[in-house]
Amino acid sequence: RRHPSLRRRTFLTGRVDDGQPPAVVWHSVEPGHPDFSPSSRSLALTLDGRRCDRPGVVDRDLYIAMNAFWDPLTFRIPAAPSGRPWRRAVDTALVSPDDALGLDEGPAIPVLHPYRVEARSTIILISEA
């Protein structure tokens, strides 16, 4: 319930509408360069919290990086669509209670920072308010 960007009522297209940036941007280990090939074992995306499909609702931006490979991969973190700083909220490779943290509790993650996503793990970054 906290993030309406994850509970959309419309399909994410990645298109630019009405001169606005896209609601979703796809990445791989490099920002803006998704690898949709059959051999790819990673995927990342950013969701623009300002582009929530509910009138009058603004969410925080989200960055999700998934590594399905059997080895760790290093992802370079893109800028948040709103320009706000990122904070780590989830890293499924970490031991509890560090694996999932509350809003603004996780460490700040700088733009273009190389973040090591462990094998078969996911990270979620959430922009600051």
The 8 nearest C-alpha neighbors of each residue, nearest first, counted from 0:
[[1, 2, 3, 6, 5, 4, 58, 7],
 [0, 2, 3, 58, 5, 4, 59, 6],
 [3, 1, 4, 0, 5, 58, 6, 59],
 [2, 4, 6, 5, 0, 7, 1, 58],
 [5, 3, 51, 2, 6, 7, 48, 58],
 [4, 6, 3, 2, 7, 46, 0, 51],
 [7, 5, 3, 4, 8, 2, 0, 9],
 [6, 8, 9, 4, 5, 52, 3, 51],
 [7, 9, 6, 52, 10, 53, 51, 4],
 [10, 8, 7, 11, 52, 6, 12, 51],
 [9, 11, 12, 8, 7, 13, 52, 22],
 [12, 10, 13, 9, 23, 22, 7, 14],
 [11, 13, 14, 10, 23, 22, 21, 15],
 [12, 14, 23, 21, 11, 22, 24, 15],
 [15, 13, 21, 12, 16, 22, 20, 23],
 [14, 16, 21, 20, 19, 18, 13, 17],
 [17, 15, 19, 18, 14, 21, 20, 22],
 [18, 16, 19, 15, 20, 14, 21, 50],
 [17, 19, 16, 15, 20, 21, 14, 22],
 [20, 18, 17, 16, 15, 21, 50, 22],
 [19, 21, 15, 22, 18, 16, 14, 80],
 [22, 20, 15, 13, 14, 23, 19, 24],
 [21, 23, 47, 50, 46, 13, 20, 11],
 [24, 22, 46, 13, 21, 45, 47, 25],
 [25, 23, 45, 44, 13, 21, 26, 46],
 [24, 26, 44, 33, 43, 31, 23, 45],
 [27, 25, 33, 43, 31, 32, 30, 44],
 [26, 28, 33, 42, 29, 43, 34, 32],
 [27, 29, 74, 75, 73, 26, 30, 41],
 [30, 28, 27, 75, 32, 74, 26, 31],
 [31, 29, 26, 77, 32, 75, 27, 28],
 [30, 32, 26, 33, 25, 29, 24, 27],
 [33, 31, 26, 30, 29, 27, 34, 25],
 [34, 32, 26, 27, 25, 35, 31, 42],
 [33, 35, 36, 27, 39, 32, 42, 26],
 [34, 36, 33, 39, 37, 42, 38, 27],
 [35, 37, 38, 39, 34, 40, 33, 41],
 [38, 36, 39, 35, 40, 34, 41, 42],
 [37, 39, 36, 40, 35, 34, 41, 68],
 [40, 38, 36, 37, 41, 34, 35, 42],
 [39, 41, 67, 68, 66, 38, 42, 65],
 [42, 40, 66, 65, 39, 67, 27, 68],
 [41, 43, 27, 65, 64, 26, 66, 33],
 [44, 42, 64, 26, 27, 63, 25, 65],
 [45, 43, 25, 26, 63, 24, 62, 64],
 [44, 46, 62, 24, 61, 23, 47, 63],
 [45, 47, 23, 61, 60, 22, 48, 62],
 [46, 48, 60, 22, 49, 50, 80, 23],
 [49, 47, 58, 60, 59, 50, 51, 57],
 [48, 50, 57, 47, 51, 58, 59, 81],
 [51, 49, 22, 48, 47, 52, 57, 21],
 [50, 52, 4, 53, 49, 48, 57, 56],
 [51, 53, 50, 7, 54, 8, 9, 4],
 [52, 54, 56, 51, 55, 7, 3, 8],
 [55, 53, 56, 52, 51, 57, 50, 49],
 [54, 56, 53, 57, 51, 52, 49, 58],
 [57, 55, 54, 53, 51, 58, 49, 52],
 [58, 56, 49, 48, 51, 55, 59, 50],
 [59, 57, 48, 49, 2, 4, 3, 60],
 [58, 60, 48, 126, 61, 125, 128, 57],
 [61, 59, 48, 47, 126, 46, 125, 79],
 [60, 62, 125, 46, 45, 124, 63, 59],
 [63, 61, 45, 124, 123, 44, 125, 46],
 [62, 64, 123, 43, 44, 122, 61, 45],
 [65, 63, 43, 122, 121, 42, 44, 123],
 [66, 64, 121, 42, 41, 43, 120, 67],
 [65, 67, 41, 119, 120, 68, 118, 121],
 [66, 68, 119, 40, 41, 65, 118, 69],
 [69, 67, 40, 70, 66, 118, 119, 41],
 [68, 70, 118, 119, 67, 71, 66, 117],
 [71, 69, 118, 68, 72, 117, 119, 66],
 [72, 70, 117, 118, 116, 115, 73, 69],
 [73, 71, 116, 115, 74, 117, 70, 66],
 [72, 74, 115, 114, 113, 116, 28, 75],
 [75, 73, 28, 114, 113, 76, 29, 115],
 [76, 74, 113, 111, 112, 29, 28, 114],
 [75, 77, 111, 110, 112, 74, 113, 30],
 [78, 76, 30, 110, 111, 79, 75, 31],
 [77, 79, 110, 80, 82, 76, 111, 84],
 [78, 80, 82, 81, 83, 60, 77, 126],
 [81, 79, 82, 47, 78, 60, 45, 46],
 [82, 80, 79, 83, 47, 60, 49, 48],
 [83, 81, 79, 80, 78, 84, 126, 85],
 [82, 84, 81, 126, 79, 127, 85, 128],
 [85, 83, 126, 127, 82, 86, 79, 107],
 [86, 84, 126, 108, 125, 107, 124, 127],
 [87, 85, 107, 124, 105, 125, 106, 108],
 [86, 88, 124, 105, 106, 89, 123, 125],
 [87, 89, 100, 124, 123, 105, 99, 86],
 [90, 88, 99, 123, 122, 98, 87, 91],
 [91, 89, 122, 98, 92, 93, 121, 99],
 [90, 92, 98, 120, 93, 121, 89, 122],
 [93, 91, 90, 120, 117, 94, 98, 121],
 [94, 92, 98, 91, 90, 97, 95, 96],
 [93, 95, 98, 97, 96, 92, 91, 90],
 [96, 94, 97, 98, 93, 99, 91, 92],
 [95, 97, 98, 94, 99, 100, 93, 89],
 [98, 96, 95, 99, 94, 93, 100, 90],
 [97, 99, 93, 90, 95, 89, 91, 96],
 [100, 98, 89, 97, 88, 96, 90, 101],
 [101, 99, 88, 104, 105, 97, 89, 98],
 [102, 100, 104, 103, 88, 99, 105, 89],
 [101, 103, 104, 100, 88, 105, 125, 127],
 [102, 104, 105, 86, 101, 127, 88, 106],
 [105, 103, 101, 102, 100, 106, 88, 86],
 [106, 104, 87, 86, 88, 103, 100, 107],
 [105, 107, 86, 87, 108, 104, 103, 88],
 [106, 108, 86, 85, 109, 105, 87, 84],
 [107, 109, 85, 86, 106, 110, 87, 112],
 [110, 108, 112, 111, 107, 85, 84, 76],
 [109, 111, 78, 112, 76, 77, 108, 75],
 [112, 110, 76, 75, 77, 113, 109, 78],
 [111, 113, 109, 110, 75, 76, 114, 108],
 [112, 114, 75, 74, 73, 111, 115, 76],
 [115, 113, 74, 73, 112, 75, 116, 76],
 [116, 114, 73, 72, 117, 74, 71, 113],
 [117, 115, 72, 71, 73, 114, 120, 66],
 [116, 118, 71, 120, 115, 92, 119, 72],
 [117, 119, 71, 70, 69, 120, 68, 66],
 [120, 118, 67, 66, 68, 69, 117, 121],
 [121, 119, 66, 118, 117, 91, 92, 65],
 [122, 120, 65, 91, 64, 90, 66, 123],
 [121, 123, 90, 89, 64, 63, 91, 124],
 [124, 122, 63, 89, 62, 88, 87, 125],
 [123, 125, 87, 62, 86, 88, 61, 85],
 [126, 124, 61, 86, 85, 60, 88, 87],
 [127, 125, 85, 60, 84, 59, 83, 86],
 [126, 128, 84, 83, 85, 103, 125, 86],
 [127, 126, 59, 83, 103, 84, 58, 125]]
